[in-house]
Amino acid sequence: MTSKTGNAILSALMFAGASLMFTPAACAAPAAAAPAAAAAAAPVVTAPVMGLPDFADLVDKAGPAVVNIRTTERVKLGQGGADEEMQEFLRRFFGGQMPPRGGRGGRATPQQPQEERVQRGVGSGFIISDDGYVMTNAHVVEGADEVTVTLTDRREFKAKVLGADTRSDVALLKVEARNLPSLRIGDSNKIRVGEWVIAIGSPFNLENTVTAGIISAKARDTGEYLPLIQSDVAVNPGNSGGPLINMRGEVIGINSQIATLSGAYNGISFAVPIDEVMRVADQIKKTGKVTRGRLGVQISEVTRDVAESLGLGRARGAEVAMVEPGGPAEKAGVKVGDIILKFNGKDIEKSSDLPRQVGGTAVGSRATVSVWRRGQQLDLPVNIVELQDEQAAGAKPQPKKKAPEQNTNALGLQVSDLTAAEKRELKIESGVQVDFADGRAAGAGIQAGDLILQIDNTEVNSAAQFNGLVAKRDPKKPVALLVRRENVTRYVVIKPRQ
C-alpha cells in the first residue's frame, strides 16, 4: 500500500445526506375528549434518538502519535522503460523540456555509468513509546534504503528499521528522540463487532487524515498467517501501517490490507491485531528477528461430513494431510488422517487456529498435541522446533495398475493389496490401492492410483478386509475414506444414493 511519485490518485466523493425522523409510539387524545379519558390515557412514549459519536477529542488526543513514513530507494537507471515514463510525467505536470541525460549536445553516452534516481514511497505508522519506537507495516519499509518519520508538528527524524516480519506484515522502527507522544496499546481480544473505530494515516500522501467506521468482523481468515480485524473504515494507499483506534483511544490493530476489485477502497479493510503486533515488537527488540514454532504437518479443514463419519459430532479441529519426514510431528507419533483437536490444552476450532498457536509457542519447548484417531482421543508430547521455509513431506507417485476383471464393491471401487516392498517405498504401514473407481466413489473424486488407508475409524489392512467392511455398512449412511494421492492425504466422504 505504498504510493510512488507520479502515481498518486486523488478522488473527490460527494455524499447526499438524509435525516431520520422518529415519531411517537402513541398519540395524545383529541382535545374534545373528556378530561377523565384524557387523564386515563397512557403517557406518550418516544423512541430514543441515537446520535453519532463525536471523534474530535479522540483525534486530538491520538493524532500527535501518528506519523507519516517516507521511504527512499536508490535504483539504477536503465534505457527507456520506467525512466522514459518518469521523464514524460515531469514534462506534463511541471512544464518545459527536461534536459536530456548523457553527453554534450543532448546526446546520451551509453559508455557512461548509469545514473541513479531516488524513488519514494509513502505510508503511515504510530509511536508506541516516548523514547522513539514506531510501528508500521513490513511492506511499507520493504526494500527501503532510507526511512524518514514525520510528526504532526513537522519534526522529521531518520528512522532505523530494527526488524520486519513478513508473515504478520509488522515492522519496528526506532528514531533517536525523547518525550514523544505515544499511543496506548489496547487488547484486540476484547474487541466487539459493531463498535466504533477510527483510522489515522496518510492516504495518497494526505497526512493526518481521519476516517471512521465500525468493526465488521473479528478473526477474519484471509489466507494469511493471522486472523485479521475487518472493518469498514476507509483505508487507501498510504494508510498502510497506521493505527486502528477504539473509542478509548487505544490501538487495537495496524491497518494493512483492503479487499478490492479495483485497487481502491471498496468498503472492506483489514488490520493486524495489536496483540500479535506487540509480540513481534518484543521479539525484534530482544533478538532483532521473529522466531515461531513448527510442528511439521500440512493440514486442512474438517468438514461436517467428515466429522460426522468419524464420530466427532461437529466440524472442528485440523485434519492432518501430510507429515514431514523426520519432523517434530512424525517423531511424536502424529499420523496422516489424525484430527488435531487441541494444542497444549487449547481447542482447535478451525484448521487456521493450529499454525497460530504453534507459532506462538517458544522454540525448544515441549507441548501436547491431542488428536482424534479411529474413534478415540490421544495426547502426544511433541518438541517444538523453529519455523523455517515450509518443507513438503515427500512421497513418490503411487504405481497405477490396470483394473482387474472383477466387479466393483458397493462404493464403486476395485482395490488390490500392496506388497511389503511397495509399503516400504511409500512409507506406509497399511492400506490398499484403488485399481478402478466408478459410481459414487468416482463422483466423490477417487481415482485409480489412490491409496485407501482407512474407512471411517478403521484401519485398512487388505483388499478383502476393505471389501468386507464396505459390504457390512449401512448403504443409507455416508462413509469417510482416508485417501492418499501422491504426497497429500485427506478424508473423502462418499454419500449414499439419493
Buried (B, 14 or more C-beta within 10 A) or exposed (E): BBBBBEEBEEEEEEEEEEEEEEEEEEEEBEEEEEEEEEEEEEEEEEEEEEEEEEBEEBBEBBBBBBBBBBBEBEBEBEEEEEBEEBBEBBEEEEEEEEEEBBEEEEEEEEEEEEEEBEBBBBBBBBBBEEBBBBBBBBBBBBEBEBBBBBBBEEEEBEBEBBBBBEBBBBBBBBBEBEEBBBBBBBEBEEBEEEEBBBBBBBBBBBBBBBBBBEBBBBBBEBEBBBBBBBBBBBBBBBBBBBBBBBEEBBBBBBBBBBEBEEEEBEEBBBBBBBBBBBBBBEBBEEEEEBBBBBBBBBBBBBBEBBBBBBEBEEBBBBBBBBBBEEBBBBBBBBBBBBBBBBBBEEEBBBBBBBBBBBBBBEEEEEBEBBBBBBEEEBEBEBBBBEBEEEEEBEBEEBEEBEBEEEEBBBBBBBBBBBEEEBBEBBEBEBBBBBBBBBBBBBEBEBEBBBBBBBBBBEBBEBBEBBBEBBEEBEEEEBBBBBBBBBBBBBBBBBEEEE
